[in-house]
Amino acid sequence: MLAHMKVTIDLTDELYRAVKVEAARTDRSVRQIVDEALGAWLEAAEDAEDLESAAAAHAEYKRNGGESAEAFFGALAAETQTAFRSKRG
């Protein structure tokens, strides 16, 4: 069961009227409109943060030479084979 928190916010008359009109037009409550708007805002903020992190990771990748996954795993396999052979013989 989801808990609900009552919150008081101050909106301009113009914004409140616009939200009320949207609520009536879409047969939703003001609470639903505000809840959806806040949810969408938070999701957009998280997406922006993810994009920023991805861009930073890509920049680091390029700075460090940008080795492909295929080359990395090929080199790792070769190292593993070499280490395994040296232990066996």
C-alpha positions as CSV (number, residue, x, y, z in Angstrom):
1,M,0.0,0.0,0.0
2,L,1.4,3.4,-1.0
3,A,1.5,6.0,1.7
4,H,0.4,9.5,0.7
5,M,1.9,12.8,2.0
6,K,-0.2,15.9,2.1
7,V,1.7,18.9,0.8
8,T,0.8,22.6,0.6
9,I,2.2,24.5,-2.4
10,D,1.7,28.1,-3.5
11,L,0.8,28.6,-7.2
12,T,0.1,31.7,-9.1
13,D,-3.6,32.2,-9.9
14,E,-2.8,31.8,-13.6
15,L,-0.9,28.5,-13.1
16,Y,-3.6,27.1,-10.8
17,R,-6.4,28.0,-13.3
18,A,-4.4,26.4,-16.1
19,V,-4.0,23.2,-14.0
20,K,-7.7,23.2,-13.1
21,V,-8.6,23.6,-16.8
22,E,-6.3,20.7,-17.7
23,A,-7.7,18.6,-14.9
24,A,-11.3,19.2,-16.1
25,R,-10.4,18.7,-19.8
26,T,-8.8,15.3,-19.1
27,D,-11.2,14.2,-16.3
28,R,-8.4,14.1,-13.7
29,S,-7.9,15.8,-10.4
30,V,-5.5,18.6,-9.7
31,R,-3.7,16.2,-7.4
32,Q,-3.2,13.7,-10.3
33,I,-2.0,16.5,-12.6
34,V,0.6,17.7,-10.0
35,D,1.6,14.1,-9.2
36,E,2.2,13.3,-12.9
37,A,4.0,16.6,-13.5
38,L,6.4,16.0,-10.5
39,G,7.0,12.4,-11.6
40,A,7.8,13.5,-15.2
41,W,10.1,16.2,-13.9
42,L,12.0,13.8,-11.7
43,E,12.3,11.3,-14.5
44,A,13.6,14.0,-16.8
45,A,16.2,15.0,-14.2
46,E,17.3,11.4,-13.8
47,D,17.6,11.0,-17.6
48,A,19.6,14.2,-17.8
49,E,21.9,12.9,-15.0
50,D,22.3,9.6,-16.8
51,L,23.2,11.4,-20.1
52,E,25.7,13.5,-18.3
53,S,27.3,10.4,-16.7
54,A,27.4,8.6,-20.1
55,A,29.0,11.6,-21.7
56,A,31.7,11.7,-19.0
57,A,32.3,8.0,-19.3
58,H,32.6,8.3,-23.1
59,A,35.0,11.2,-22.8
60,E,37.2,9.2,-20.4
61,Y,37.0,6.2,-22.8
62,K,38.3,8.4,-25.6
63,R,41.0,10.0,-23.4
64,N,42.2,6.5,-22.5
65,G,42.6,5.3,-26.0
66,G,39.1,3.8,-26.6
67,E,39.8,0.1,-26.8
68,S,36.9,-1.9,-28.3
69,A,35.3,-4.6,-26.2
70,E,36.4,-7.2,-28.7
71,A,40.0,-6.1,-28.4
72,F,39.8,-5.9,-24.6
73,F,38.3,-9.4,-24.2
74,G,40.7,-10.8,-26.8
75,A,43.7,-9.5,-24.9
76,L,42.2,-10.8,-21.6
77,A,41.7,-14.3,-23.1
78,A,45.3,-14.3,-24.4
79,E,46.6,-13.3,-20.9
80,T,44.5,-16.0,-19.3
81,Q,45.8,-18.6,-21.7
82,T,49.4,-17.5,-21.1
83,A,48.9,-17.6,-17.3
84,F,47.2,-21.0,-17.5
85,R,50.0,-22.4,-19.6
86,S,52.7,-21.1,-17.3
87,K,51.0,-22.8,-14.3
88,R,50.7,-26.1,-16.1
89,G,54.1,-26.5,-17.3
